[in-house]
Amino acid sequence: MKSGQVATEMAARYFRLFVNRLAYTVQSHRPGDRGKHYYYRPRDGRRLSQEAVRAHLNGQITIGIYALNPKTQRSKWVAIDADYDNALDDLLKLQWELRRDGVEAALEKSRRGAHLWILCEKPLLARDCRIYIYNLALRLKVPVKGGAGLADGIEVFPRQDELRPEEFGNAIRGPLGIHRGAHKRYWFYGADYKIEAQLNYLERLKRITEPEMQHFIAGLDMPQEFRPRPKIELPPFDPNRREFRILDFVPAKRRRSGNYWTRCPSCAAQGKDKAGDNLAISVADPRKYKCWAGCTREMIRSALGKPISVRSAS
Ligand SMILES: [Zn+2]
C-alpha cells in the first residue's frame, strides 16, 4: 500500500455504511455541456466492488450511490441535498430538529451547498423515511424542490417510495469523494478532515432504529403536496399575458431561496398564519405558488375572491 492511500479495511467500512445495492454511477472526468460533470452507470454493467470504493476514497474516481434497493425497498440512509441560497440554514434547522428526536445527522459540504446524512441502524423502508423527512420539512417550512413547482428546495434521497426491479431511482455523490469538477473533497463537519477520522465519526453517530422510525411516523402520511400527481404543463411564462397573477393580490414580503414568502390568504381567512410566511411564490414563475400549511390552490383563489373557474385550470 502506497503511503497516504486508503486501506481496503476502510473501503469495507464505507461499504457497510453506504452501499445499498451494487449498481452505481461514476462521475465523468471530463465536463459535459454547461461544464457539468455528469454521472453515468458503468457501460459494462459492472458492480460496485470494494476496490472501486477504495479508488473513490483515494480520489481516483468518484462514485454515485443509489439510495434504494428494489429487492427490499429499503435504504441504509437518508440524504438531504440542498444547494440553493440559505441551503445551509435549512439543513441546520433540520439537523437541529432531528437531534430533538434523538437522531444525529451528519452534515457534509457539497459544491454549492451541503448534504445532510441520516444513517439507519438496519435498512429502513424508503417510504417510511420519506414520510418522516417530508413531514419534518413541512413543519419547519423548509422548501422542498418540486413541491408546488418550487424551483429551489431540498431534495430527499431516496427520491422514490418504491422501485420496480429494473429501476434504479436516483444516485447521489458518495460521501468523501472528490468532485471531478471542483477537484475538491467535501468533508463532514463533525470530524477531522482525514478519511479514518471521518469513518470513525460516522460509525459513532446515533442511527435510527426501526421502532424509532415507527414511533416518528405514527399517524403520519405523505403530505398531500408531495404525493405524485399528473404533471400539468404550463405554457411558457409571459408577463404580458392577461391571466390570474397572485402577486396582484398579495404583497411579496420576503424573498428567500427563489421564492417570495407572504401571508397565505386562505390561512388568514381562517385566522392562521400569524407569522405571515405560509405562502411561497416562485420568483421565476409567479404562477407557481404554494401554501406550506396545506391550503389548496382552490382555497387560496376563493379566499381572494377569484375562484378558479371550472373550465380553466389556471
Ligand atoms: Zn394557507
Residues whose N, C-alpha, C, O or C-beta is under 5 A from the ligand:
A	BS01	ZN	C264 S266 C267 N278 C291 A293 C295
